[in-house]
Amino acid sequence: MTFKTALMVLLLALPLSACTARSNTPLEWFNEATGLLEKHYYGFQLDHLKPLIQKNRHALSLRCQTECSWQDAESQLKNLLGGLGDPHTVYRTAEQSQSDQGGNTAPPTLGIRMSYLPAQKAHVLLVVQPDGPAGKAGLKRGDAFVAVNGMACTPENENLLRETIRSGKPFKATLHAAQSPPKEVQLQGKVQNLMFMPQLYTAGLPRGVGLLHIPDFDVWEKTSARIHQLIKSAQDQNLNTLIVDLRDNPGGYVWEMLSSSSAFMKQVESIDSFPGKKVHLIGWEGKVRQVGKLYLPFFYKAPTAQLWTGQIIALVNQKTASAAESFAYNLQLQKRGLVIGEPTKGLLNTTTEQYDLSNGGTLVVTITRTLTVQDTPYPERVTPDVYVQDDPNALAFQGRDVMLEKALQVAAQQVR
């Protein structure tokens, strides 16, 4: 799992990387990066780390006896990490790190998440925040951008839409909606603190069924509160089945996940194993505490708790990651719900931390191993109970959400 740095600092008082003086030579920089690995890495491949560092350090040292470049050092580090075989521990170049951070100011946004379909030359909308510019313009999940200011969204122009949104300038978008003629919409990216919040939908669904979409667990003390509120709404509407949509959910705060999960399971637990210690967290009735520590209600404001006792079906895909994977896996562990979809991204069994390097790049390092209460490792990813491939192409051009269709079939069978 990849959890938020600030939370881990407050909870565990972990030492984080500080700004360091730039290394003077490529070999010094390589030693800087491998020093961080030696100090912080605690993945399942720990026994292989030191031999790999020695092997790659020796190879770079030989090269640098004559002449070596910064690119040589980066390539050697990437070779080391490739040999380590831990997909959670990676090097991000200075350019990639700058792109990840998006600068000091949040760029303009439409309040959407989308996926590019090169064969269809279209960006299909997967999530539309109701209070964002796109939501206010009437855009919805499944709509597809096919042109920007008259320029088609070809593979050569794949980044045009994102760049135009980030420019903050007004633009004309050509939209395709299934079974409807293309239409043009005037849009403009806005600099807004848009929070992707859970939503409950019942329109177009069979009686008694609700679709609870959880886009992430990223909003401190608000995501869980919203989920508990929506559970109350589902109960008030006499729903008997909730389809919990975790597709494209990148994760977020572990405390939000645990508090949110307690709306579906009476108690949910998470254990992160560090060298020489373990941190055992429990979520119940919207609250979260660390085993062996006093419950601190002022640290995390628990929502008014609700508990869903009806049927649960969770939807996951290849982009379901981190805390969202943990949510789905706990449903399986406790036999509380059925998971439908694709194998998830694979960030379930570890926690990572990001360390700055003096060249502007960053090193993402596995720092914990995630365990069950039986002290066994979590799997790397969630394997769904029922496999269904997500199909954004069918969503955009046929108006069909094939994974949701399967969930509705299963729900109908289980209600009988």
Secondary structure, DSSP 4 states (H G I P E B T S, - for coil): ----HHHHHHHH--------PPPSSHHHHHHHHHHHHHHH--STTHHHHHHHHHHHHHHHHHHHTT---HHHHHHHHHHHHHHHT-TT-EEE-HHHHHHHHT-SSPPPB-SEEEEEETTTTEEEEEEE-TTSHHHHTT--TT-EEEEETTEE--GGGTTHHHHHHHHT--EEEEEE-TTS--EEEEE--B--------EEE-TTS-TTEEEEE---B-STTTHHHHHHHHHHHHHHTT--EEEEE-TT---B-HHHHHHHHTTTSS-EEEEEEETTEEEEEEEETTEEEETTS---TTTS---------SEEEEEE-TT--THHHHHHHHHHHTT--EEEES---S-SSEEEEEEE-TTS-EEEEEEEEEE-TTS-BPPSSPPPSEE----HHHHHHT---HHHHHHHHHHHHHH-
